[in-house]
């Protein structure tokens, strides 16, 4: 079992940066692949980034490649999403998720979810 709590969201201007954090409580955090997803009002939830359990290999959606960076710190039971060069199109609720299987771009492959944190990018 794992509980996930996101933080770091807020209101920023286009071109700015934010770092989201996802703190996990659980005995075997390193056993989980982790992912970030986002959902804007009236839109479907979409994949943002994922990181593997063992070697911290990362995978990004094309829309964020070169701008966002995902990392994990197993000693702190925390994953991060560094968001740079933010665009208004990045406005959404961002969700952290954990998978007992393998890192994936599919929501259905994740077993645990955080409550989400709002990111709003103004023009």
C-alpha positions as CSV (number, residue, x, y, z in Angstrom):
1,X,0.0,0.0,0.0
2,X,1.1,3.5,-0.7
3,X,-0.4,7.0,-0.2
4,X,0.6,9.8,-2.5
5,X,0.4,13.6,-1.8
6,X,1.3,16.1,-4.5
7,X,2.4,19.7,-3.8
8,X,4.0,22.6,-5.6
9,X,1.2,23.7,-7.8
10,X,0.1,27.3,-8.2
11,X,-0.3,30.2,-10.6
12,X,2.7,31.2,-12.8
13,X,3.2,33.3,-15.9
14,X,4.0,31.8,-19.3
15,X,7.7,31.1,-19.6
16,X,8.1,30.5,-15.9
17,X,8.9,27.3,-13.9
18,X,7.4,25.2,-11.2
19,X,8.6,22.0,-9.4
20,X,5.9,19.6,-8.4
21,X,6.6,17.0,-5.6
22,X,4.9,13.8,-4.8
23,X,5.6,12.4,-1.4
24,X,4.8,8.7,-0.8
25,X,4.2,6.9,2.4
26,X,4.9,3.2,2.3
27,X,7.4,0.5,3.2
28,X,8.5,-0.4,-0.4
29,X,8.5,2.9,-2.3
30,X,11.4,1.7,-4.6
31,X,9.2,-1.2,-5.8
32,X,6.9,1.2,-7.7
33,X,7.2,2.8,-11.0
34,X,5.9,6.3,-10.9
35,X,4.0,8.5,-13.3
36,X,2.6,12.0,-13.7
37,X,-0.7,12.7,-15.5
38,X,-2.7,15.8,-16.0
39,X,-6.3,16.8,-16.8
40,X,-7.7,20.1,-17.9
41,X,-11.4,21.0,-17.5
42,X,-13.5,19.3,-20.1
43,X,-10.5,17.3,-21.3
44,X,-9.5,13.6,-20.9
45,X,-6.7,12.8,-18.5
46,X,-3.4,12.6,-20.4
47,X,0.0,11.1,-19.8
48,X,2.9,13.5,-18.9
49,X,5.9,11.5,-17.7
50,X,6.9,8.2,-16.1
51,X,10.0,6.8,-14.3
52,X,11.1,3.2,-13.8
53,X,11.6,1.4,-10.5
54,X,15.3,0.3,-10.8
55,X,17.4,2.5,-13.1
56,X,15.2,5.7,-13.1
57,X,14.7,5.5,-16.9
58,X,12.2,8.2,-17.9
59,X,9.6,8.5,-20.6
60,X,7.9,11.7,-21.6
61,X,4.9,12.8,-23.7
62,X,5.9,14.6,-26.9
63,X,4.2,17.7,-25.7
64,X,6.6,18.2,-22.7
65,X,9.8,16.7,-24.0
66,X,12.7,19.2,-23.6
67,X,10.7,21.3,-21.1
68,X,9.8,18.9,-18.2
69,X,12.1,16.6,-16.2
70,X,11.0,13.8,-13.9
71,X,13.2,12.4,-11.2
72,X,12.9,10.3,-8.0
73,X,14.6,10.2,-4.7
74,X,14.0,6.8,-3.1
75,X,15.7,7.9,0.2
76,X,13.1,10.6,0.6
77,X,10.2,8.6,-0.9
78,X,9.6,11.4,-3.3
79,X,9.2,12.0,-7.0
80,X,9.5,15.3,-8.8
81,X,8.4,17.0,-11.9
82,X,10.4,20.0,-12.9
83,X,8.4,22.1,-15.3
84,X,10.2,24.8,-17.4
85,X,9.2,27.1,-20.2
86,X,5.6,26.7,-19.1
87,X,2.8,27.4,-21.6
88,X,-0.9,28.2,-21.1
89,X,-1.6,24.8,-22.6
90,X,0.1,23.2,-19.5
91,X,-2.8,24.5,-17.3
92,X,-4.3,21.4,-15.6
93,X,-4.7,19.4,-12.5
94,X,-1.5,17.3,-12.2
95,X,-1.7,13.8,-10.6
96,X,1.0,11.6,-9.3
97,X,0.5,7.8,-9.6
98,X,2.3,4.6,-8.6
99,X,2.4,1.3,-10.4
100,X,3.3,-2.1,-9.0
101,X,3.8,-3.4,-12.6
102,X,5.9,-1.3,-14.9
103,X,6.2,2.4,-15.9
104,X,3.6,3.1,-18.6
105,X,1.7,5.9,-20.4
106,X,-1.6,4.3,-19.6
107,X,-3.7,5.4,-16.7
108,X,-5.0,1.8,-16.3
109,X,-1.6,0.5,-15.4
110,X,-1.4,2.6,-12.2
111,X,-2.7,1.3,-8.9
112,X,-2.5,4.3,-6.6
113,X,-3.2,8.0,-7.2
114,X,-2.7,11.3,-5.4
115,X,-5.3,14.0,-5.0
116,X,-3.9,16.2,-7.6
117,X,-2.4,19.7,-7.6
118,X,-3.6,22.7,-9.7
119,X,-1.2,24.3,-12.1
120,X,-2.4,27.5,-13.8
121,X,-0.3,29.2,-16.4
122,X,-1.3,32.8,-17.4
123,X,-0.5,34.5,-20.6
